[in-house]
């Protein structure tokens, strides 16, 4: 389990997880293969806890050596998701 101050947990919000779960529940297996998944979701689903924790440690290292604006851009990137169709 990731701590509340873990940036991966903060970026992979309950809202994102619920959207992915909702899509998974309504699509066929073939459609799931071609579904868009948020990159961070794929990372978490494909790696063990020690790898996920190592990424968070790297994020903390970047935070220590970045401006607030640069770091916020990184965090926004982690939250990347599919853009809604207009």
C-alpha positions as CSV (number, residue, x, y, z in Angstrom):
1,X,0.0,0.0,0.0
2,X,1.3,3.4,-0.9
3,X,1.4,6.2,1.7
4,X,-0.9,9.2,1.3
5,X,2.1,11.5,0.5
6,X,3.3,9.2,-2.4
7,X,3.2,11.2,-5.6
8,X,2.2,8.1,-7.7
9,X,-0.8,7.6,-5.4
10,X,-1.7,11.3,-5.7
11,X,-1.5,11.2,-9.5
12,X,-3.4,8.0,-9.9
13,X,-6.6,9.3,-8.3
14,X,-9.7,7.3,-7.4
15,X,-11.5,9.1,-10.2
16,X,-9.0,7.8,-12.8
17,X,-9.2,4.3,-11.4
18,X,-13.0,4.4,-11.4
19,X,-13.0,5.5,-15.0
20,X,-10.6,2.7,-16.0
21,X,-12.7,0.2,-14.1
22,X,-15.9,1.4,-15.7
23,X,-14.4,1.1,-19.2
24,X,-13.0,-2.4,-18.4
25,X,-16.4,-3.6,-17.2
26,X,-18.3,-2.5,-20.4
27,X,-15.8,-3.6,-23.1
28,X,-15.2,-7.0,-24.7
29,X,-11.8,-8.7,-24.3
30,X,-10.8,-7.6,-27.9
31,X,-11.8,-4.0,-27.2
32,X,-9.8,-4.0,-24.0
33,X,-6.6,-4.8,-25.9
34,X,-7.0,-1.5,-27.9
35,X,-8.3,0.6,-25.0
36,X,-6.4,3.7,-23.9
37,X,-5.0,3.3,-20.5
38,X,-3.3,6.1,-18.6
39,X,0.4,5.6,-18.7
40,X,0.8,5.7,-14.9
41,X,-2.0,3.1,-14.5
42,X,-0.1,0.8,-16.9
43,X,3.2,1.4,-15.0
44,X,1.5,0.5,-11.7
45,X,-0.3,-2.5,-13.0
46,X,2.9,-3.9,-14.6
47,X,5.4,-3.4,-11.7
48,X,5.8,-4.6,-8.2
49,X,5.7,-2.4,-5.1
50,X,9.5,-2.0,-4.9
51,X,9.7,-0.6,-8.4
52,X,6.7,1.8,-7.8
53,X,8.4,2.9,-4.6
54,X,11.7,3.5,-6.5
55,X,9.9,5.7,-9.0
56,X,8.4,7.8,-6.1
57,X,11.9,8.1,-4.6
58,X,13.1,9.4,-8.0
59,X,10.2,11.9,-8.1
60,X,11.3,13.1,-4.7
61,X,14.8,13.6,-5.9
62,X,13.6,15.6,-8.9
63,X,11.5,17.7,-6.5
64,X,14.6,18.5,-4.4
65,X,16.4,19.7,-7.5
66,X,13.7,21.5,-9.5
67,X,11.8,24.7,-9.3
68,X,8.3,24.5,-8.1
69,X,6.9,25.2,-11.6
70,X,9.0,22.5,-13.2
71,X,8.0,20.0,-10.5
72,X,4.3,20.9,-10.9
73,X,4.7,20.2,-14.6
74,X,6.0,16.8,-13.8
75,X,3.2,16.0,-11.5
76,X,0.7,17.2,-14.2
77,X,2.4,14.8,-16.6
78,X,1.9,11.9,-14.2
79,X,-1.8,12.7,-14.2
80,X,-1.9,12.4,-18.0
81,X,-5.1,10.9,-19.3
82,X,-7.0,10.7,-22.5
83,X,-8.4,14.0,-23.7
84,X,-12.2,14.1,-24.0
85,X,-13.6,14.1,-27.5
86,X,-15.1,17.4,-28.4
